[in-house]
Amino acid sequence: MSRVRADEEEYWHSSKFRAFTFDDEDDELSQLKESKQAVNSLRDIVDDDDDDLERVSWSGEPVGSISWSIKETASSSTSPLEGRDSSLQKGSSSYAAFPKQVSSYSLSSLFKGRNKLPSFQSLSDALSDTGVKNYAPELRRPKAEYKDYSNDWNPKDTVRRMQRGKDKLVLLDEAVAGHDGNVITAVLIFLKRTLRREILFRELEVRQVALCHLIHFLKETGEQKLLLDLLRFLDRTEEVALSQYREHLNIQDVEKRREFLKGCIGLPFSAEDTSHIQDHYTLLERQIIIETNDRHLEMSGQSEIFKKYPRKASILNMPLVTTLFYSCFYHYTEAEGTFSSPTNLKKTFKIPDKQYVLTALAARAKLRAWDDVDALFTTKNWLGYTKKKAPIGFHRVVEILQRNNAPVQVLQEYVRLVEDVETRLSLATKYKCHDVAIETYKDLKDRIQLTAYKCKVERGSAEEEKINSVLNNMQIRWKN
């Protein structure tokens, strides 16, 4: 028995065939090494503006490795999407499948993190935080399944295909088909770093979902130059104009910002947007004038209101409503001809009556200027009779006055003007406007509710005496 085994061992040792090792220099392996050299020679052509970054393939292996060469060669078969070579399907156990999993690559990590990654990431690194390994396929396969890939493309075709990023665009299509925004964004980041700009723009033009993702990403990360180039390529003139206008946020010097806004007026905006840009420029110009004059008055001590109520902040670059409040607070009585007059601002910027009244009321109530509040709602008819009128509703007037600690006498005057009975009673009870509540229950001839309300006033007070007087009035015909 031992002799038979020895004969078998002698036979195998004497065979002209030998077992496979990774140190073989056979034909297939030597061809792969040549492929490696060819790929390395293309590095400068494919990625000439990222020489400082390590080249990494989608599978996570450095470009030029033997396993990378095999996969790149195998991926060059007939169909870029589904028509892979049949040998890939037959040898599916040899080829590591792309990991199908839920992406943990969040947009917040892209928007809040570094704008430029320290090293070139592979797709497997970009899409998942888990360390998924893709193993290289077996080097030994039946010769019948091999094609002479070196004859499929000449060097010129190879370079052209890599420059166009055909395989990477297939990957983008698969990401869009998966309906995962994080994956789409991750792939777009990779394409942005590896494809030539004009190629990327042209391919995205026919991929609207991916295009929208990239535009949003560039806005969030502030890559303004690339965004403008993309919008110009797409001939989106209004979006280009709006993106350029957005640059005023980065200009700190107020004079430079004013000049920048003046230049934005001539950009190709829509008619409505052009009006907004014009108003923005006019407002900033007005704020500069007001700020200069008020700073001088405040520093010189020539104005009592600035002494009593020092300014807490500059008016520059504030919104229109804030500017109106400031004007109603410090310049309420000025003539309409001055730039800081509230009525001048209202006329120049076509501020609606409701907005003007709300803002003026808040400003004058804060100063406890109750006469100005009264005048704000007093109107005269052509016969000379006066009445109170509020475009915002008197219930809102009451709420604003109460927030500014208006006295009960002032509150009662405006609670009494609320037309809706239930709202009037609710406000009167809430803010202890007892006279209004008593008068309303009297008008309603509701003896039960008036008697119940008696418990809400202090004993011995004038309000209690008034309730007793009403309840004892024999001329009132109570409903209950």
KELUMTOR-888149 format. One line per 8 residues: number of its first residue (from 0); their letters; for each residue y, z, x of C-alpha. Coordinates in steps of 0.2 Angstrom, whole numbers. Example, Ala and Ser with C-alpha at 12.3 -4.5 7.8 and 13.67 -1.06 7.14 Angstrom:
2
0	AS	-22,39,62  -5,36,68
END
This chain:
480
0	MSRVRADE	0,0,0  12,4,14  8,-12,23  13,-22,7  29,-13,6  32,-16,25  28,-35,22  41,-35,8
8	EEYWHSSK	54,-27,19  51,-39,33  52,-54,21  69,-48,15  76,-44,32  70,-61,38  78,-70,24  93,-82,27
16	FRAFTFDD	102,-73,12  111,-57,14  118,-44,2  136,-45,-3  149,-35,5  168,-35,4  169,-41,22  161,-57,18
24	EDDELSQL	170,-73,24  161,-85,12  169,-100,5  175,-92,-11  183,-77,-2  191,-88,11  199,-98,-3  206,-83,-11
32	KESKQAVN	214,-77,6  222,-94,7  228,-92,-11  235,-75,-5  245,-84,9  251,-97,-3  258,-84,-15  266,-75,-2
40	SLRDIVDD	275,-91,4  282,-92,-14  291,-75,-14  308,-80,-9  308,-95,-22  303,-84,-37  313,-69,-34  327,-73,-22
48	DDDDLERV	339,-60,-28  327,-45,-28  321,-45,-10  323,-26,-9  310,-23,-22  292,-22,-21  283,-37,-30  271,-30,-43
56	SWSGEPVG	261,-41,-55  259,-37,-73  242,-28,-69  250,-16,-57  244,-23,-41  256,-29,-27  258,-48,-27  248,-55,-13
64	SISWSIKE	233,-44,-15  216,-53,-17  213,-46,-35  230,-52,-40  227,-69,-33  211,-70,-44  219,-65,-60  234,-77,-57
72	TASSSTSP	222,-91,-54  211,-86,-69  226,-85,-80  231,-104,-77  218,-111,-88  222,-123,-102  230,-112,-116  243,-99,-112
80	LEGRDSSL	239,-89,-128  221,-90,-134  214,-105,-125  209,-96,-110  195,-103,-100  178,-100,-108  172,-92,-91  185,-78,-95
88	QKGSSSYA	176,-75,-111  159,-76,-104  164,-64,-90  174,-52,-101  165,-37,-93  172,-43,-77  190,-44,-82  200,-29,-87
96	AFPKQVSS	207,-31,-104  225,-27,-107  226,-9,-114  230,-9,-132  238,8,-136  254,16,-144  268,14,-132  277,30,-126
104	YSLSSLFK	291,20,-118  306,26,-128  322,17,-130  331,33,-126  324,34,-109  331,17,-106  348,20,-113  350,37,-105
112	GRNKLPSF	341,34,-89  345,24,-73  353,7,-76  343,0,-61  326,6,-57  322,11,-39  307,-1,-38  300,-16,-47
120	QSLSDALS	288,-9,-61  272,-17,-68  270,-19,-86  257,-6,-87  269,7,-79  283,1,-91  273,3,-107  264,19,-104
128	DTGVKNYA	265,36,-96  246,37,-94  238,31,-78  228,16,-85  219,7,-71  215,-11,-71  201,-15,-60  199,-32,-51
136	PELRRPKA	185,-43,-57  169,-46,-47  171,-57,-32  154,-64,-34  151,-75,-49  139,-90,-52  146,-106,-45  143,-115,-61
144	EYKDYSND	157,-104,-69  169,-108,-55  182,-122,-56  191,-129,-42  208,-121,-46  216,-127,-30  215,-145,-38  223,-139,-55
152	WNPKDTVR	241,-138,-49  249,-144,-34  262,-133,-25  276,-141,-34  268,-137,-51  264,-120,-46  282,-116,-41  289,-124,-57
160	RMQRGKDK	277,-114,-68  282,-97,-59  300,-101,-60  299,-105,-79  290,-88,-82  277,-96,-93  265,-82,-93  278,-69,-95
168	LVLLDEAV	285,-78,-110  267,-77,-118  268,-59,-115  284,-57,-124  278,-67,-139  263,-55,-140  275,-40,-139  285,-47,-153
176	AGHDGNVI	269,-50,-163  265,-32,-161  281,-26,-170  284,-12,-157  302,-11,-152  299,-1,-137  287,-13,-130  298,-28,-133
184	TAVLIFLK	312,-19,-124  301,-15,-110  295,-33,-108  313,-39,-109  319,-28,-95  305,-35,-84  310,-53,-89  328,-50,-86
192	RTLRREIL	324,-44,-68  312,-58,-64  317,-74,-73  332,-85,-69  346,-82,-81  347,-99,-88  329,-99,-91  329,-82,-100
200	FRELEVRQ	343,-87,-111  335,-104,-116  319,-96,-121  327,-81,-130  337,-94,-141  321,-98,-150  315,-80,-151  327,-72,-162
208	VALCHLIH	319,-55,-163  318,-53,-145  336,-60,-143  342,-46,-155  333,-33,-145  341,-39,-129  359,-40,-136  357,-22,-143
216	FLKETGEQ	350,-16,-126  364,-24,-116  377,-16,-127  369,1,-126  368,0,-107  385,-7,-105  379,-23,-95  395,-32,-101
224	KLLLDLLR	395,-47,-89  377,-52,-94  381,-49,-112  396,-60,-111  386,-74,-102  372,-73,-115  384,-74,-130  394,-89,-122
232	FLDRTEEV	377,-98,-119  373,-95,-138  391,-101,-142  395,-85,-152  413,-85,-149  418,-71,-161  405,-59,-153  412,-64,-136
240	ALSQYREH	429,-60,-142  424,-43,-149  414,-39,-133  430,-43,-123  440,-32,-134  428,-18,-132  433,-17,-114  450,-8,-118
248	LNIQDVEK	440,8,-120  437,8,-101  456,6,-97  464,23,-95  482,18,-90  491,16,-107  503,2,-101  488,-8,-94
256	RREFLKGC	479,-5,-111  494,-11,-121  495,-27,-110  476,-30,-112  477,-28,-131  491,-40,-131  480,-53,-122  466,-50,-135
264	IGLPFSAE	477,-56,-149  474,-74,-144  455,-72,-143  445,-82,-156  443,-68,-169  441,-71,-187  457,-69,-197  453,-51,-203
272	DTSHIQDH	449,-46,-185  464,-54,-178  474,-43,-190  466,-27,-184  469,-32,-166  487,-35,-170  489,-18,-179  480,-9,-164
280	YTLLERQI	492,-17,-152  507,-12,-163  501,5,-166  499,9,-147  516,1,-144  523,13,-157  514,28,-150  521,25,-132
288	IIETNDRH	539,25,-140  536,41,-150  527,50,-135  541,46,-123  555,53,-135  545,68,-141  540,73,-123  559,72,-118
296	LEMSGQSE	564,83,-134  550,96,-130  554,98,-112  573,99,-115  571,112,-129  583,102,-140  571,102,-156  568,118,-165
304	IFKKYPRK	551,111,-173  544,108,-155  549,126,-150  541,133,-165  526,122,-165  522,116,-148  512,100,-147  494,103,-143
312	ASILNMPL	490,85,-137  498,68,-134  499,56,-148  494,41,-137  478,32,-142  476,42,-157  470,34,-174  482,28,-187
320	VTTLFYSC	479,43,-199  482,55,-184  498,47,-180  504,48,-198  499,66,-199  509,69,-183  524,60,-190  523,69,-206
328	FYHYTEAE	522,86,-196  536,83,-184  547,69,-191  546,70,-210  564,69,-214  569,55,-202  576,39,-209  564,24,-212
336	GTFSSPTN	573,14,-199  566,25,-185  549,21,-177  543,39,-179  547,40,-198  532,42,-209  539,30,-222  541,17,-208
344	LKKTFKIP	523,19,-203  517,17,-221  527,1,-223  522,-6,-206  504,-3,-207  502,-5,-226  495,12,-229  489,15,-247
352	DKQYVLTA	498,28,-257  482,39,-259  480,40,-240  499,43,-237  500,57,-250  484,65,-244  490,65,-226  508,70,-230
360	LAARAKLR	502,84,-241  491,91,-227  505,91,-215  518,99,-226  506,112,-232  501,117,-215  520,120,-212  521,129,-228
368	AWDDVDAL	535,118,-234  532,120,-252  548,111,-257  542,96,-248  525,97,-257  534,98,-274  545,83,-270  530,73,-265
376	FTTKNWLG	523,74,-283  539,73,-293  544,57,-300  559,51,-311  558,39,-325  572,27,-330  579,40,-342  581,53,-328
384	YTKKKAPI	567,64,-334  555,71,-320  537,74,-321  523,78,-309  511,64,-304  497,63,-291  488,47,-286  474,58,-278
392	GFHRVVEI	471,69,-293  478,87,-295  461,95,-292  462,88,-274  480,94,-272  474,112,-277  460,111,-264  471,106,-250
400	LQRNNAPV	484,119,-254  471,133,-255  464,128,-238  482,130,-231  483,148,-239  496,143,-252  502,158,-263  495,160,-280
408	QVLQEYVR	511,155,-288  511,138,-280  492,136,-284  494,140,-302  508,126,-304  495,113,-299  480,120,-307  489,119,-323
416	LVEDVETR	492,101,-321  473,97,-319  469,87,-335  450,90,-337  448,107,-346  432,112,-338  438,108,-320  455,117,-324
424	LSLATKYK	445,133,-330  434,132,-315  448,131,-302  458,144,-311  443,156,-311  439,152,-293  456,155,-286  461,169,-298
432	CHDVAIET	475,159,-306  473,171,-321  488,165,-331  481,147,-332  464,153,-338  472,164,-351  483,150,-357  468,138,-357
440	YKDLKDRI	457,149,-368  472,152,-380  474,134,-382  455,132,-385  456,146,-398  441,153,-389  441,172,-393  424,176,-385
448	QLTAYKCK	428,168,-369  445,176,-368  437,193,-371  424,190,-358  438,185,-345  446,201,-348  433,209,-337  438,198,-322
456	VERGSAEE	456,205,-321  461,222,-315  464,236,-328  481,240,-332  487,224,-324  500,212,-332  486,200,-334  476,212,-345
464	EKINSVLN	491,216,-355  494,197,-358  475,195,-364  477,210,-376  493,202,-383  485,186,-386  469,193,-394  480,204,-406
472	NMQIRWKN	491,189,-411  487,187,-429  495,169,-430  481,162,-419  467,154,-429  452,158,-418  437,146,-418  425,161,-416
END
